[in-house]
Structure formats: C-alpha cells, structure tokens
Amino acid sequence: MNKLNYKTLEEQGYQGYLLKEAPERILQFGEGNFMRAFVDYFVDVMNEKTDFNSKVVLVQPTGRHTGPDSITHKINEQEGLYTLYLRGFEKGQKVNDKRIISCVSRCLNVKEDYEAVMSCAENPELRFITCNTTEAGIVYDPACQFTEMPPASYPAKLTQFLYRRFQAFGQETGKGFVILACELIEENGKALKKCVLDYAKQWNLEETFLNWIEKENLFCSTLVDRIVTGYPKNEAESLNECNGYEDNLIDTGEVFGFWVIEGPDSLKKELPFEEAGLPVLITDNHKPYKQRKVRILNGAHTSMVLGAYLAGQDIVRDCMDDETILSFMNKTIYEEIIPTLSLPAEDCKDFAFAVTERFKNPFIDHALLSISLYSTSKWRARVIPSLEGYVEKFGKLPECITASFAFYLAFYRGTELTDKGLAAKRSNGDSYTVSDDKQVLEFFYAHKDAGTKELVHDVCTNTEFWGRDLSELPGFETEVTSMLDIIETKGAYALMEKCCN
C-alpha cells in the first residue's frame, strides 16, 4: 500500500480539497495531535472557504524524538498530509467526518533543524505564530542564555526568533507577528509576552527591540475547546485499507470545536474564520467564555463522575443513558451553575446542550477514573466558584454541588497508601486507586478511620486544599455530613435520586 502523499492521491483521482502550494504564513510550535486536529483543521477549512491561502510550518518544540520513527520524519514523508476524523453527535445526529488536511508544508525538529526554524523569521510572508507547548511550556527559566542554540524554554526560543525577525526587518511596520497561545493556563498570551520581555531584558537586547515587541506584535490569549483522541491504534489498519493509502498520522477528535481569541476587531479581516463559517470567536474579552467552559463542561465532569463511579458506572457515555445520573448532572448545570455565570443564560444553555451531546459521543470511551485524577485541585478550580456564586446569589446551598462534595469525600475514603496512590473500594467490591498530590493522599490516609463528622470538618477547614475555610459557608458542613451518611448507608445512587426528587 502506498504512503499518503500528493502523488498517491493524484493516482487515486482524489476529488477532495487540497492545497498543494501556498506561502508559509504560519509558524506553529507544537506538532501533536491536538494542534493538528484543532488549529490546523481551522486553517485548512479557512484556506478552502476564503482566500487565506496559507501553509503552516510545524515545529517539534522539544526535539526529544528524532530519526525515522519521529513525528517530524513522518510528517515530512507524507508531505504534510494527514487524515483527520471528527466524530460524535451534533444537533442530535451522529457525525463521522473525514478530511485530508493539506495546510501543513513541513515539520522541523527544534534540535536538529534549529537554524531552519530561525530562518523562518526572515520569510517576509510569515505573519502568525501559534503554539501549544503544554501547561509547563510557558515558563521563564533564567538559566536560558541568548547564545544557546536552542535554549531550553519555549519563550526563550520565541525571543530569539523575534529578535531574528527584528534584525531582518528592523522596525518596518507590519512585519511583527500575531501570536496565538493555546496552552491551558490563565491569560496564556499575556503570560507568554511577559516571559519574552523578561528574556529581552535579561539578555540586554536593545531598547528599540523591546519597543518593537510592544508596538508591532500582538500576543493573544485564547481559549481552546475540543477533545482530541489522536491516533486510532485499534482502527488504523482498517481505516488505511478503506482509504487505499497508508497514513501514519491519522488523527481523531470530537466534532465539537470552539476557539475564542482575545484580540482587536481588525484581526477578523486577517483571520477570516467567520467568513469560513468556523466556530472561532474573536473578542475583546475571552474570560466569560473560559468561565463558561470551565464551570459547565469541566464543572459537570468534576461534579458528576465521582458519584457516578461510586454508583457503578465506568464510562461517561453510559452515564448519559442513566436517567438519574443524567438528571443529577442537568440539575447541577441548569439550576446551579448557569445562574452564576456572566454570559446570557440562553448562550450558556446552548453550550450546556452541546456538552451533553459531547458526553454521549459513541466514538469516545471516556473513563470516569481518568477524569477523577487530581480531583482536589479540579474541585477547587471548577466547582467552588459556582458554589460560592450560588450561595451569594440565592442565600442557600446548591443541593447537587453540595452532594458532589460528599461524593468527593466518599471517593477518597481509601484504606491503603501505595506507590500508585490511595487504594479504595466501591460498594460492589471493585478496587480502584485514588490519584492526587502526595499531601492530599497522605491527609486522607491519615483520616481513614475517622468518623463522618470528623472527616467532613477536617476536610472543609483544610484551607490549603480550597484556598478558604468551606465550613464558613452557612450549613455546608452539616449538609455534607448528612449526605455522606446517606452515601455510606444507602449508596451514592440513592443520594443522586434524593437530589433529583
């Protein structure tokens, strides 16, 4: 079977959209599954639907993997082409879309090809930089030196790249970059810009360069939202057989996708996502959309999965087929979370409906235990703001959110601390492992023999966990104690039924 490339598609008489030649106008730090199923998909559709006409140069930002098995080699061997499947439910219909992505021109390894990466700065057509270097990627490491080729941190590499651009074009207007940060941290664009300016100052680069960074470059904070499941190992052989070519870069993700970019209105002309009919929003404030995503999508996960697991479920999709669990989740979202959000209620309800469809995705087996990892920090970030907002607005406790805290306590009732985590059992006898930070696991292990009232009090008043004393919320400690008693005597499912009725 022939490898996927332009010649193979030509020989097959492929009739779909392909962009064989175009200027390299985008440099992307991050060659992984997520960026190829998200940013590069949007660029590819924008190329087809508008006159954007741009190729993307991918950069493998760590450079750890080299040789014929590296993703850089695979991308270049396939001339940047790969098959993307977006699958799930959309407006009540099952969707399984296939598209050959052709916006990628090549991939560079940051260690083997660093000069080639840097030389991209001298391309006058280059206008955009996108990045997803993981949450740990945007970090200022003062050990990085200007003379290193390359330095360790991504912001240091970007500073060198911007300086090469500055050297090539001076202070020429319009030769700076629009930089779209996709890392999952707060204010990712602003954080990246701060690191770059810190390096420029540390390395004593000229003041005119710092002024050029400020004046000619736009660092955009963004919110990204799509579950990407990556290379379908179990399906790859059959998909290749069906397609008639060998694709070692097949990528898969859910059909839902939403990208919020914080930037000026003028950016809408440069990036015609709206004209292409894509779910990409350019706005002067991305924070309300991030709040909506974190509290509804992530908050629904965190509020529901621990109780659902204790009730005997294992996969998110199966939870959506259980009337009681679904009702519990919906009550949490529509009655307790949405009223606390700043966006219009109808917008939030539309998003919540899409969330339910995403949870029903027949192509993704999303294990509850995988979502349960580090639930302490997740509950603090995703659920406490809704809890506090509800109490402030209505003067009473939100029943389902309060129950979710009781589920959290019951789930963390382990009996043995091991190298893997805190060993525990659910009521049907199944063993599971609680995974969290060391101090959290040690705390719960130390309380393994504590009574319900003592456990609830000590957890609620642990300000290191929550950033505040939760026992100060009127009635919270008492209500959680009562709910934990129900879980331990009648089971988690019984508490969900009580909340729904």
Secondary structure, DSSP 8 states (H G I E B T S, - for coil): --BSSHHHHHHHT--S-------EEEEEE--SHHHHHTHHHHHHHHHHHSS---EEEEEESS----STTSHHHHHHHTTT-EEEEEEEEETTEEEEEEEEE--EEEEEETTTSHHHHHHGGG-TT--EEEE---TTTS---TT--TT-SS-SSHHHHHHHHHHHHHHHHTT-TT-S-EEEE--SSTTHHHHHHHHHHHHHHHTT--HHHHHHHHHH-EEEEEEEE--B----TTTHHHHHHHHTSB-TT-EEEES--EEEEE--TTHHHHS-TTTTT-SEEEES--HHHHHHIIIIIIHHHHHHHHHHHHTT--BHHHHTT-HHHHHHHHHIIIIIIGGG-SS-HHHHHHHHHHHHHHHT-TT---BHHHHTTTHHHHHHHHTHHHHHHHHHHHSS--HHHHHHHHHHHHHT--SEE-SS-EEEE-TTS-EEEE---HHHHHHHHHTTT--HHHHHHHHHT-HHHHSS-GGGSTTHHHHHHHHHHHHHHH-HHHHHHHHH-
